[in-house]
Amino acid sequence: MKKLFIVAVSLLIFFGPELHVLAVDVPTQVIVVSSDDIPPSEPIPPSEVPAIVINEILADPQELDAENEFIELYNAGAETIDLYGWQLDDARADDGSFYFESNCLLEPGAYLVLFRPQTDITLNNDSDSVILFNSKGYEVDRFDFTSQGSGRSWGRHPSNIEEWLVFKNPTPGFVNELEVNALPVAVIEVQKDTRRMKLNVTGAGSYDPDGDKLTFMWEFEEGSYDQRENPLIYTYQTPGEKVIRLTVTDSLGDSGQAEMLFFAAEEDTEEETQLEVFPVYALFSEVMPSPVGVDDENEWIELYNEHSFGIDLSGWYLDDDEGKSSPYKIPDGTVIYRNSYMVFSEPGLGLSFKNSDDVVRILDPNKNVNQAIHYFEAREGWSFARQSFDVFEWTPLFTPELPNKFPPPPISYNFGDIVFEAVLPNPEGEDSGNEQIVLKNTLDEEVDLTGWTMVDAGGAEKSLSEQVIPVGGNLTMLSSEFKLSLNNSDESLSLFDATGGLIDEIRWQTSSSGQWLFNPNSFKNGMEVKVVRVIDGDTFVIDLNEKQFTVRMIGIDTPETVHPFKPIEYYGRQAADFLKSILSGQWVTLEFDANKIDKYGRVLAYVYWGDEMINERILKEGYGYAYTRFPFQFLKEFLALEAEARQAGIGLWENQKVESIINEIISMELLTEEEELPEELLLPLIEEGVLSEEETEIVGEVLVLPDCSSEYLKIDSFLPNPQKGEEVEYIRLINIGSDNICLSGWMLDDVIQGGSKPFSIRGGSIASGGMRTFRKQETKLALNNSDDCVHLIDPKGNVADQICYKKTHKNEIFTHAGGDWVPKPKSKKTKVSNVTLRHKFKRDFISYQSDLLTNSYVGKVVSFGEATEVMVMELEAGRHIHISYAGSPVNMALAKELIDFSEPVKVQVYESGDLITLLSIEPFHFFTQISRNEAGVGIWIWLLILLMPLPLLMFLRKRG
């Protein structure tokens, strides 16, 4: 700081008397011209106040007042201000004023420091004022101050321009820096003349860490006080226990206290006792005994000093209940400043609080209990916080180092006000942290879930906090938020409000990977949804929580148009067209019956478009007939509507033969056993796989299903021997072609004409490059752990693909490339490079059929066609070939960087007619060209290239 002052004085000496203003570290222009005095006037009207303020004042420097006193201005506005004609003054009348002459531009955010030699303004050390006037004579800013000690400046708070503070270290030309003032420490020492009724003490041992000058205040009881560091001997008028208190205060007004207990005794007794005591501070503010995660790493205790003086906790202790963990000794020099918090946390405390019940204590240096709080039944993630002077409450809104927060008084809700609408217990990929639940608010008011809890089937209880569900809205939460790990099967969830009342509960038996489970109770009468597309005359797709699901209309059936296993029925196309014409893209209202979801995961509903029930209209106009397989509330009405349409010969009833056909269909369906839906279960609600209109063809008046046969649908992988409790058996298909493949008519089987019953795929499609996984729960195919096969059969009954195997290991995934083997292959070091390389797992590979033609070529790459994705290669004798790398398994971007195309390369290609497709690329004679010294680096680089076409065998299967 002295250096800065010396620089300022040097500038004054160098530039001479013409320099009146010194701008420190800001890009301002200072030009001095003469000007007449501008008399002070009334304060500037608020509407005209500019952004220039007095920012810092140093009236009493530690050295050389005449050189180092300064006044600092600051432009807090957004525009540059010209201070020409402005004026600075103090309260003294004998030292004149300072006028800004010529142009003095102060840019936004810039500081302007004016030292005493420039302004000739002498500031009084004890008290004075600084006033700033603008060019019109209006008072712009003013600050009246008193002395706060030598070397200390008055300045505005760096983040609150309205607040003035005292700064220990002045900062001319820079942002005012807040520094915490170290609190003084009071020390009471008893001198030798203390005896019986006389007390002789001194505060000479008291100190201030910052070296501030201290003032003293002694309180001896009996209404006696003394302000000396070393007071006179005090004689008590009455015997008994006396509390002596010493308060020391520094120059900033911060205080420290100490107390002592003294027993005043009569002259004719032998009792002379004195004991140091400590005041009860009531410091406990908040305790976290059961944090989320590992307790021993995340427990904490918060103390708060609400007193006007600092409290020195050096040598004090934190402890739990008596006789348990060893007390934690607070380090020397630990001081809690006034109105401040201090948090002591694990690891380090070593107290290990119990969750059932425990005591938190603070002990003085004599290990006497100064304060203790007792809690019961700690809730995970909740803190035990001070709500009033001696009242502590549990709160989920824990706030270390901040004022305590408590949720509003709990509101009691009714069962079903908030419901579990959906849950994703088995997400694709990693389950932990990615499981989801969806809560729905059925009320016409928002609901704050603070203080609510969820409990799973195992009794694990987790609290919710600061989550609000809007009116009629949903709240989606990850398991990383609601802190429960959901089982994929035989699991349940219960939801309780803040008063402990049960609001909703759900359970589920099983869940597949990536499958959402929906709660039928979440569907309420009158819910409005938008129709995304119509499937046929009685089924359509809606948007629900940004996911698409299928709705099946209750009580009616229309002729099939897109059923994968039924022929196109008479009048089915007309029924589908009718429903499309009135519902496509429309908002409809759903009403429900006893069952809300069928066994296929479709929503069962009566559908209203406006005030009209579409189910009834379909029957009235002869597009369908009453579906009487299951009872429903409008059964009699629907049968009556069907009878009227039959009698009138409307729609499908125009053909007299159709009645006997429909009666036959109904009788066949009634003979089929139907599984009843389990009650109160969370059920899979999945979009039904159907063929789009573009995938169908009309021949005459009959809708014909397309031929879904394809040479590009293959078995990607399967898992026959999963680890118990971790995975399930599955078979995964892949589309290696460039077009979508419909799945109607395809089947999966293990041993053909033996083993499990073949599984028929219920429609849907797979996009180019896409995959679809079929699990054991769906296919009912039980794969043996040894000597078994997986067959893919196309709609014509031909075997499109097969994989057979001899034996398995746990969690071994079989693919055409040999599988991602488990356990992993062992590694060993090569003699050439001393680099660890992976060797193939020594066992039989999976057998598969392949008749693909591949070739190898050696030559140099001539060019790349970035747009066409074709590589031109020059072979021997100047022959050129064109190789397509579109869709190649090779990472061409990386290959172009690593391969020296001035040297020969070897490529593996697949040839089909005139098309040559790249399968792999590598330098020619790679291993013989690398020196032993280069092998360490080279092998790893080229192994990366060689590993890039790992999907080679898969690609061969694609083209097969």
N, C-alpha and C positions, 0 to 999 in steps of 0.2 A: 504494500500500500504506500509505503514511503517512496518507493521508486516512482509510482504513478504521480505523486505530488511533485517530486523533483523534476519529472518530465514536464509537468505543467508549468512549473516556474521557469524551466529552461526555455520553453517556447515563448514565455512572456519576455524574457531577457533578449532572446534572439530577434523577435519581431519588433521589439520596441514599444513605445507608448501608443502606436496607432492600432495595435491589436486589442480590441475591447472584449471580444467574445471568443471563447475556446470551445469548439465542438469536439468531443472526444469519441473517436471510433464510429463516427457517423458521416455519411457523404453530404455535408451541408456546405453552402456557400456563405462566407462571412465577408461583407464589404462595409467599411465604415465611412459615413459621411456625417457632417454636422446637422443638427436639428434643434429647433426651439423646444423648450420645455413644454410637456403636455400635462396640464394639471389633472390630478385624480378627480374622479367623479363617482357617481353612483354605480353599484354593481351592474354588470351587463345583463340585459333581459335574457331569460332562459332560452328563448327561441334563437338568440344570436350567439350563444356560448360556443366558441370554437373548441377544438379538442386538445389545445395546449394546456398542460397542468404542471404545477410544481410537484416534482416527483421525489426529491431527496434533499435534505439540508444537513450540513455539518457545521455547527456553531462553535464547537469546542474540540478542535483536533488535539491529539496528544502532543504534538510539537508544532511550533511556529504558526500561531493563530493567524497572523497577518498574511501568511502565504497559502495556508491550506484550508481555510474556511471556504465552503462552496455552496452554491445553489444549483440544483439540477432541474431542468425542464424536460418534458417528454411530450411528444406528439402521439396522442392515443387515437387520432382520427385516421381517415382513409385518404386525406389529401395533404399535399405539401402546403405549409403555412409560411407566409412572409412576415417576419416579426418587425419589419421596419416601422418605427414609430411606437413600438411597445415600450413598457416601462416596468422596472422592478424597484421595490422599495421595502424598507423594514419599518419598525415602529419608532425608531430613533428619528429625531428631527435635526440632529446636528451633523449627519454624514451625507446628506443629499440622496439623490436617486440615480438609478442607472437607466439610460435610454438606449434602445437599439437603433443604430444609425445605419443608413444605406440598406442594401438588400441583405437579409439574413434568413435564408430559407431552411426550414426544418421539415424534413421529409417524414412520411408516416412511419411510426415505429422507431424514430431516431431520438437520441438523447442529446441535450445541449448543456454542457457543464460550464458554469460561470464562477471563477475563483475570485476571492476578495481583491487581489491586485487589479482585476479587470473592472469590477463593479464599484470599488471603493465603498462597499456596504459592509459595515462592521456589525456582526451579529453578537448580541449579548449572550454570555454563556448561561446565565440563570434563566432568562425567559425573553422572548422576543416574538416578532411576527414577520412573515414574508408575504408580500402582496404583489400580484401580477396584474398589470393593466394592459388593455389592448390599445390600438392606435387611436381609438375614439375616446379614450379616457375611462372606459368602463372597467370595473374590477372583474377580472376573469377568474382568479383563483387566490386563495388566502390560506395560510396555515399559521396558527398561534401555537408556540411550543414552550416547554419548560426543559430545564437541564436534565439529562439522563446519564451524566457521567462523561468524563473526558474520553475522546476517541469514538464516541457512539453517535450515530446519525439518526435523524428521524426520516422515515420514508414510507411510501405507499406499499401496501401488501401487493406482492407480484401477481396475484390472481384476483384481487379485489381492490380496485382503484379507490373505493370509498373509504378504506380502512388504513389508518396510519399506525406504524409500528416503530419500535426502537431497534436499530440494527447494530450489532457489536462490530461488524466489519463494514465500513462504508464502501460503496461500489459506484463511484462516479463514472458515468458513461456506460454503465452496464445494468442488466436486470438486477433489482434488489434481491438479495439471497436470504432466504429464511434460514436461520440457524437456531437449533434448540438450545435454550439457555439451561445450563447445568444447574440443578437446584442446590441450594446451600444445605449443609448438614449441621444440625445442632448437636452439640456434645455437652453433657452435664458432668462436671467433675466435682467431687466432694473434697474440701480441704480439711486439714487436721484439726481446726478449731471447732468442728461440728461435734456437739455433745448435748444430750438431754434436750432442753428447749431451744437451743441455739443451732442455727444452720448456716454454714459458710460454704458457698458453692462458687464456681467460676465457669464461664462459657468460653475460656481462652482456647479450648481445643476445637471449637467449632470452625468450620472452613467452608469456602466456596470453591468448587472445582475450576471455575473460570477466573478466580482471583478477584471477584467483585468485593467491594467493601460491604461489610455486614452491619446491620443494626440489630439490637437485642431488645427482647421484651421478656422479663421474668414475671411469673405469676406464683405467689407463695400461698394462695388461699387467704382467708381472713381479710380479703379486699385489698391486699398489698401487692404492689407492682414495682419493678425497677427496670430502667432502660440502659444500665451499664453492663459492659462485658463481664466485669468482676464486681458484683454488687457487694454492699456492706453486709456484715453478719446480721442475719435476721433472727429475732427472738420471737417465738410463738407465744401467744397469750393464753392458749388453751392446749392441754395435752391431747394426744391421739394421733391417728393416721393422717398424714398430710400428703397431698399430691403436688409436686413442684413441676411446673411446665416452663420450658424455654422455647421461644420462637425466634428464629433468626431470619432476616429478610435481606435479599440482595438489592442492588440498585435498580433492578427491573421489577421489583415488587414480588418476586417469587420467594416462597418461605419454606423452611424446614422446621420440624418440631422434635422435641425429645421430652420425656417425662421421667420422673423419679418418685418413688414412694419413701416417705420419711416418717418415723414414729417419734413424735415429741413426747418426752417423759418428764415427770415431775422431778424436782431436785432430790427428794428423799427416796427415790426408787432406784433400783439397779438396772432397769430396762433401758437399753440404748440400742436400737436396731434400725438399720437402714437397708433397703432392698431396691434394686433397679426394676422397674416395671415398664410395660409397654402398653400403649392405649389400644383398645379394640377398634379396628378400622373398618370392619365389614367390607372386605375387599372382594369376596367371591362375586363374580358376575355371571359366569356361564361355564358349564362342565359338559364334555362329550365323553360319556363312559362307554357307549356302544356305537362306534362309528361304522360306516359301511366299509367293508374290507377287513383287514387284519387289525384286531383291537390293539395289540401291542405296538403297532406302528402308527396308529392314527388317533389315539386318545389325546385329549388336551384339556387344560384348565385355563380359564380367562379370569384375570383380576382387573378391577377398575378402581381408580382413585378419584372419588367424587369430592375430595377436600380441596381447599384453596392452597394447599402447600404440598410439596413433594414428600414421598415416603421412602425412606431408605430401607430396603429389605435385605441388606447384606447380612448373611448368617441366619436368616429365617428358614423355615422348612415347609414343604408341602408334603402331605401324607394322606393315606386312606385310613381305614378303620384301625383301631388300636391293636397292636400285636400282629399285624399282617406284613405288608411290604415294608422295607426300610424307608424311612423318610428321605425325601429329596431335599438336599441343602441348596438354597438359592445362592448363587455366586456373589462374592464381594463386589461392591460397586453397582449392584442392581438397584435402580431408583425408579419408581413409578411417578411420573410427573403429574401435576394437577390435571384433572379432567382427562386422563389418559388411560389406555388399556395396555395390558401386557399378557401375552399368551405363552404358557409353558406346555410343550407338546412332546409326545413320543416320536421317535425313540429317544431315551435319555432320562425320562422321569423314573421309569422302573416301578410304577405303582400298581399297574395291572388291576383296574377297577372291575368289580363283579357286575354282571348285568342284572342279577336278581335284586340285590340291594347292597348298598355300601355307604360309607361315610367319606366325605372329602374334608380335610382339615388343613388349616394353616397354623404353624407353631412359631412362637417367638424364639429368639436365640436361646432362651432357657428351656426350650422344648415344652413350654406350657401352651395349651390350646388357646389360640387367639380367636378363631372362628371355625365353625363346623357346620356342614349341611349334610342331611341324610336323604337319600333317594331310594325308591323302590321300583322294580320292574322297568328297567331301562329299555327303551324302544330303539331299535337299530336306526341310526341316522337322525335321531332326535337329540336335542341338547336339553339339559336341565338348567334353566335360565332364571335369573332374578327378575321378578315382575314388579315387586314393590320392595319396601325396605327390608322385610324379613320373609317375603313370600317368593318361593321358587315354583315354576311350572315347567312341564315338558312342552317343547315346541319343535316342529320340523323345520322352522325357519332359522336355523342356527346362523349366528353372525359373529365369528371371531374378529376381534378388534373393531367392532362396530356396535352401535346401540342395539339392544336385544329387540327382537321382533316376535310377535305372537299372532297366531291366526285369530280371526274374529270368533266370537262364541259359536260353537258348533250348531248347525241346523239339522234337525231330524228329517229324514226323507223316507218315502214309502218304497216298498219292494217294487222294482220295475221302473222307477224314475230314471235311473241310469242302467243301461243293460250292456252286457258283452255282446257286441254285434258280430265280431269276427276275431279269429286268432290264427296266427301262423306259427305253430309250434315246431315245425320242421322245415326251416328255410333251406333253399339250395345253398350248398357250400357250408361254411362254418356256422353252427347254431348259436354259439355263445355270443351274446350281445346283439344278435340279429333277429331273434324271435320277436314277434309283434302281436299286439292286441289292439282292437278297435273298440272304444267305448262310445255309446250313443246316448245323447240326452233326449229324452222323450218329453221333457217339460217345455213350457213356453217362457222359461227364464234361464239365464246362464247359471251354471253350477260350478262352484269353486271346490276342487277336490282336496284342498289342503287339510291334512289330518285324516284323510280316508286311508284305508288299508286294503290290501289284497292278500289272500291266503290260498296256498296250493294244497293239493291232496295230501302232501306229507306234513302239513302244518306250518310250513315256513311262512312267516308273515312279513310283509314289506309295506312301508308307508309311502303315500303319495304326497307331493308338496307342490304348491304354487302352479297347479294345472287347472285351467278353466275350460269347460266345454260350453260353447255358445248355444244359444237357443236352438233346439232341434238339430244341433250339429254333432259332429263326431270328433273324437280325439284318438289319434294313432300314436302308440308309444312303443319304443324298442325295449327289449329286455334289459339293455344297458341303462334304461331310465327307471323301469319299475322293479328291477333288481331281483327278479325271480327266474330261475332256470326251469323251463317247461319241458316235461317229458313228452315224447312223441306218442305215447300210448298210455291208457289207463290213468289219465290226469284230470284234474278239476281245478277250477278257480272260483273263489268266493269274494265278493266285493262288499265292504262294510263302510258306512259313512262315519263321520267324525264322532258321532255319539255311540258308535258300536253297533248300529242297526244293520241287519243283513239287507242289501239292496238288490243283489243279483248273484246267481251262481250258475256255472256251466260245467260240463264234463265231456270228455271224448274218449273213445276206445282206441282209435288209431289215426295216424296221419301220414300221408306220403310226402316225400320231399317236394317242397315248393307249393304244397296244396293248402289253400286257405280253408278254414273251417268256419261256418257261419251258424249263428244261433237263430233258430226259428222265432224265438221270442222277440228278436230285434225287429221283426217285420210287423208293423202296426197298420191297422186299417186306415185307409186314407193317404198312404204314402204316395207321393208323386214321383214318377220316373220318366225318363225319355227313352223312346223306342229307337234302338240303333239300326236294327234290320229285322225283317220278317223271314222266318225259316220256312214255314208252311202255313196252312190254314188255321192251326191252333197253337202255334209256338212262335215266339219271337225273342229277340235279345235286347236287354236294357243295359244302361250304365248304372252301376251301383258302386259308390265309393271309388270312382275312377277305374273300375274293373267291369268287364262285360259278363253278364250272366243271363241264363236262359229262363224264360217264363213260359210255363205250360198252363193254358187256360183250363179252369176246373169245369168238369161236367159235360164237356163236349169232345167230339173226335171228328176230324175231317180226313178225307182220303189222303193217304201218304204220297208225298212227292219226292222226298229226299232221304227216306229211310234206307240205310245201307243193306238191309236184309229183306226188305219187302218190295214186291213189284209196285210200279206206279199204278195207283188206283184211279178208277173213273172219277172225274170231276175234281181231282186233287189240285190240278193246275189252276182251275177257276177259283177254288177256295183260297189258295195262296195269293193269287192276284188280287182278290177282293180284300184280304187282310192288309196287303201291302198298300193298296190304294187309300185306305183310311187311317192306317197307323204309322206308316213309315215316317220317321223324324218327328212324330208327335209326342206331346207329354200326356201320359195317361195316369189314372189313379187306380191303385190296386187295393182290393179287399180280399180277406182271407177266410178260410174255413178251418176245420179242426186240424188238418195236416197242412203245413205251409211249404214243405219241401218233399219231393218224392225221392225214391231210392236212387235215382240217377242224378240227384243234386239240382233238379230244376225247381224253381219257385212256382208254387201252385196258387193261382189267383183268379178272382173275378176281375175283369178288366173294364174300366169305365173311361169312355171318351166323352168328356163333358158329363151330361146326366144319363147318357145311354150306356147300358151294359152290352159290351160287344159279344159276350158269350151268348146272350139271348138273341141278338140280331143274326148271328151265324145260323142258329136253329130256325129262326123265322124265315130267312131267305134261302134255306135249303142248301147251305154250304157244308153242313155237317149234321151229326146225329148225337143224341144224348149218350154220354159215356157212363154207363150204370155199373161199372165194375166195382166202384167204391161208393159208399153213401156220401151224400153232400146235402146241404140245407135246401137247395133249390131243385131237388130231384123231381118232385111232382110237377113243378112248373116247367122244367126243361122237357120232360116227357110229353107234356101237353103241347108245347110249342113244336116239338118234332112231329107229333101226330097231325097238327094242323097243316104243316108243310107237306107231309106225305099225302094227306087228303087233297090238297090243292095241286099236287104235282109240281111243286116249285123246286128249281135247282137240280140237285142230283136225283130228286124223286121223279124227274121227267121220264127217266128210263125205268120201266116197270120191272126189269130184271135186277135192278140194283138192290131192291129191298131184300131179296133172298140172299144176295151176296153179302150185304151188311149183316143180316141176321146170322149168317154162317160165321162171319168174322167175330161177331160178338160172342157167339156160343163157344168158339175156339178159345177166345181170350178168357172166358169165365172158367174153362177147364184147366187153365194154367195156374199153378200155384204162385202166389205173389207174397214176397216177404213183407211183413208189416214193419213199419218204421218204429224203431225204439223211441220211447218218449224221453223228453228232457235231455236229449243228447245234442252236442254240437256236431253238426253234420257237414260233410264236404259239399260245398256249393261250387260246381265247376261249369264252365261254359261247354255246352255240348258240341262235339266235333261234327260239323255238318259240311256239306258241299255247297259252295256258293253257286249263284245262278249262272255264272260264267262257265262253271264246270259241268253243266248239264246241257242236254240237247233235246229238242222237241222233234219227234218223228210223227207226223200227222197230228193227232190229238193226244199222243202218249209221250210222257216225259221219260227219256231213257237215261239211265245212269251211264257215265263214261267208263271206258276200259281203263282201270287204274294200273294195269301192268306196266312195269318199267324195269330196265336193266340197271338202273342207277340207284335203286334202294338196296342197301346192304346192312349187314350186322356190323355195328361199330365195335361193341364190346359187351361183356356180360360178367356177372359176379355170382358164381355158384356156391361159394363157401365163405359167407360173411362171418366176421367176428361177432359173437353173441352180444346183443345190446348196442352195437355200433352201426351196422348197416343192414340192409335187406337185400335179398336176391333181386337182380334186375337184368333185363336185356335192353340194350340201347341200339336203335336203328339210326342210320345216317343217309341223307340224300347227297350223293356225290355228283349228281347231275346239275345242269344249269336251269332247270325248270322245277316248279312245284310238282310234288307227287301226291296224288290222292291215295288214301289208305283203305278205301272201301274194298272188301273182298280179300284183303291180305290176312294171313294167319301166321302164328308162331307155334312151334312144336319142339319137343325134345326128341325122343325116338319116334320116328314116323311109324304109325300103326302099332304103337306100344307106348309104355310110360304114361305120362299125364295126357289128359284130353287136350286137343289142339285149342288154342286161343284165337278167336276171331276178332280182328280189330274193328271197333265201332266207328268207322269213318274218320273224318278229319284229314289233314294233309301235313306234309313236311316241306318247308321251303328249301330252296337250293342252298346246300351247305349246312342245313339245319339237322338237328337230332331230336329224337323223341324216345323217352325212357318208359319202359313198361315194367312194373314191379310185380313181385310174386302175389301180393294181395289182389292185384287186378287180373293177372293172367292165370293164376292157379297152377302154373307150371312149377313142379318141384324138381330142380336140377340136382343130380347126384354129385357127390364130391369127387367121384372118379368114374371113368368109363361112361361118358354121356356125350350128347351132342345138342346143339341148338340149330334149328332149321327155320328159315324164312321162306314161306310159301306164297307165291303170287296169286292173284285172283283166278288164274287159269288152272291152278293146281300144280304148277311146276315149282321145283325147288329153286328159288332165286339165290340162296346163299346158305352156307352151313359152316359151323365150326365144331370140331370134335376134340375131345381131350382125354388124357389118360388118368391124370391125378391132379390134385389141387393142394394149395396151402391156404391158410386163413387169410381172407381179404385179398386174394390174388385175382386181379382183374385180367380176364382173357381178351385179347384182341388179335387181329390178323398179323400184327407185327411181333407177336410173341408175348405181349402183355407188359404191364407195369408190375414187374415181379415183386413179390413179398415173400420172404425177407429180401432185402436189397442185396445185390451181389457184393461179394467181398472185393477189396482193392488190394493191389500189390504194386511194388515199385519196379519200373523198368530198369534194365541195366544201361540203357543208352543215355537217358536224360535225367534219371533219378527223380522223375516226376510221376506222381500217382496217377494211374490210368484205370478206367473201369473195364473189366473183362466181362464177357457174356456169361449169363447164368447157365451152368452146365445142366441142361435137361432137355427133354424132347420139346420141340416147338409144336404149336397147334397146327393141325393139318387143314388145308383149304385147297380149293380148286382154283386154278388160274390158267387161262389160255392167252394172256396178253403177249403181244410182240414188242420187245424192246431191243434197242441197238445202242452201241457205244461208238463215239466218234472222237478223234484227236485232231486238233487244229488250233488256229488262232482266231480270236474274236475280232471282226472287222468293224462292226458298228452295232448300235442299239437304236431301235425305233421307239422312242418314248411314248408316242401316241398309239402306235400299233402293238407295242409290247412284243416286238419280234427282234431276235438277235441274229445277225448275219455272221456266219462262221466260214473261214477259208480252210479247206482240207488240202491234202496233198494234190499235186498236179494242178493247182489253181482252181479246184472245184469249190463252189460255194453252196451252202445250204442255209435255209431260213428256218429258225427254231423259235416257236412261240413260247414265251414264258408267262403268258396270262394264266393265272390260276396255278402256277407252278409252286411246289412246296419249298423252293429255294428262296431265301431272303436275298433278293437281287440287289437291294440297296447296299447291304453289307458286303455281298460278293464283289460288287464293283469297286468297293474301297480296298478290299484285301487282295484281290487277284491282280497280278501283273499281266495285263493283256498283250504285252509284247512277247510273252512266253507261251508255249503250247498249253492248252487245257484239255481235259478229258470230260466229255459230257455223256450222260445216260439219258436217252430219250424214248418216248413212246410214239410209234408211227401208226397212224390210221388214215389210209388213203394218202392224200397230199399233205395232211396236217402232221407236223412233227412237234411234239410237246416236250419241254425240258423237265427232266425228273431230278437230275443232280449235276453238279459241276465241281471240278477240282483240278488243281495243277497236275500236269502230266508227270509221271514218275516222281510223285511228291516225296515219298519216303527216301528215295535214293538221292534226291537233290539237296536234302537238308544236311548240313554238316553237324557233327556231334556237338560243337559249341553252340550252334543255333537251335539245337533241338529243344532246349528248355523252354524257349519262347515260342518257337515255330510250331511245336506240336500243339500247344494250347490254342494258337490262332487257327490252325487248320482243323483241329478237332471241332472248333466252333462251326466252321464251314461244313465239315462232314456231318455234324449233328443236325444241321439245318434241314436236310431232306429226310429226317427220320420218318415223316409220313409217306416215304416212298412206296412201301408195300400197300398202304392204304390207298394211295393214288392209283396204283396198279389195279386195285380192286374196283376203284371208281370207273376206270375206263374199260373194265372187263364186262 
